[in-house]
Amino acid sequence: MSFFSGYLLVFQMVKLIFHLLALQAPEELCSQTRSQQLELRFLRQLLQLNSATLQKIQEEAQLLHASDQKGNQLLKSEAFIVLKIHKKCCIWCLHRLYISKN
């Protein structure tokens, strides 16, 4: 067998393999394509869900931060009022104590 005839035989075998694959390929390609489409749709939905969840978490974090700031301001103002009342009570008690001793 010469080099050329061996090359021709290999070429014919490759051609036959491609021909056989071409006969089976459309069914397999349709199945693979549909599977990949479903996977892509699932991944898109997962990405949308992830994005929506991330956005919701960021909004809640901003609200919580704003709420914390508002709460801190309220706490400071209430603490100031409590300290004022406490001071007045102490003064009143000291005044009563002074009056009762004299």
PLY file of the C-alpha trace (Angstrom):
ply
format ascii 1.0
element vertex 102
property float x
property float y
property float z
element edge 101
property int vertex1
property int vertex2
end_header
0.00 0.00 0.00
1.44 3.31 -1.03
1.39 6.50 0.99
-1.22 7.98 -1.30
-3.57 4.99 -1.04
-3.20 4.97 2.77
-3.98 8.70 2.85
-7.00 8.11 0.59
-8.25 5.34 2.88
-7.92 7.56 5.97
-9.65 10.39 4.12
-12.53 8.10 3.12
-12.87 6.83 6.72
-12.95 10.39 8.07
-15.47 11.33 5.41
-17.64 8.32 6.37
-17.42 9.22 10.08
-18.46 12.81 9.39
-21.27 11.55 7.19
-22.52 9.23 9.97
-22.23 12.04 12.50
-24.13 14.35 10.18
-26.99 11.83 10.08
-27.21 11.68 13.87
-26.23 15.25 14.64
-29.55 17.08 14.14
-31.34 15.06 16.84
-28.43 15.36 19.22
-27.95 19.02 18.40
-31.65 19.76 19.00
-31.50 17.97 22.33
-28.32 19.76 23.36
-29.68 23.10 22.17
-32.91 22.66 24.13
-30.99 21.59 27.22
-28.70 24.61 26.94
-31.69 26.92 26.40
-33.34 25.60 29.55
-30.12 25.95 31.50
-29.66 29.50 30.20
-33.25 30.40 31.15
-32.70 28.96 34.63
-29.44 30.90 35.03
-31.12 34.14 33.89
-33.93 33.66 36.40
-31.38 32.90 39.10
-29.47 36.06 38.19
-32.67 38.14 38.31
-33.56 36.68 41.70
-30.06 37.31 42.98
-30.11 40.90 41.70
-33.54 41.57 43.20
-32.45 40.10 46.53
-29.26 42.16 46.55
-31.19 45.33 45.76
-33.71 44.59 48.53
-30.91 43.96 51.04
-29.20 47.23 50.06
-32.46 49.15 50.46
-33.11 47.57 53.85
-29.55 48.37 54.92
-30.05 52.00 53.95
-33.35 52.14 55.83
-31.77 50.49 58.85
-28.88 52.94 58.76
-31.30 55.88 58.48
-33.39 54.38 61.26
-30.29 53.97 63.43
-29.35 57.59 62.89
-32.87 58.71 63.69
-32.91 56.42 66.72
-29.58 57.78 67.93
-30.83 61.36 67.57
-34.02 60.47 69.41
-32.04 58.68 72.11
-29.77 61.70 72.56
-32.69 64.09 72.83
-34.51 61.78 75.25
-31.34 61.32 77.29
-31.00 65.10 77.48
-34.62 65.40 78.69
-34.08 62.63 81.26
-30.93 64.34 82.53
-32.80 67.63 82.82
-35.62 65.99 84.78
-33.09 64.15 86.96
-31.28 67.41 87.69
-34.55 69.14 88.60
-35.51 66.25 90.87
-32.13 66.36 92.58
-32.43 70.09 93.10
-35.99 69.67 94.41
-34.87 66.88 96.78
-31.93 68.94 98.05
-34.22 71.93 98.52
-36.72 69.80 100.49
-33.91 68.34 102.54
-32.56 71.81 103.29
-36.04 73.08 104.22
-36.71 70.13 106.50
-33.44 70.63 108.39
-34.05 74.35 108.97
0 1
1 2
2 3
3 4
4 5
5 6
6 7
7 8
8 9
9 10
10 11
11 12
12 13
13 14
14 15
15 16
16 17
17 18
18 19
19 20
20 21
21 22
22 23
23 24
24 25
25 26
26 27
27 28
28 29
29 30
30 31
31 32
32 33
33 34
34 35
35 36
36 37
37 38
38 39
39 40
40 41
41 42
42 43
43 44
44 45
45 46
46 47
47 48
48 49
49 50
50 51
51 52
52 53
53 54
54 55
55 56
56 57
57 58
58 59
59 60
60 61
61 62
62 63
63 64
64 65
65 66
66 67
67 68
68 69
69 70
70 71
71 72
72 73
73 74
74 75
75 76
76 77
77 78
78 79
79 80
80 81
81 82
82 83
83 84
84 85
85 86
86 87
87 88
88 89
89 90
90 91
91 92
92 93
93 94
94 95
95 96
96 97
97 98
98 99
99 100
100 101
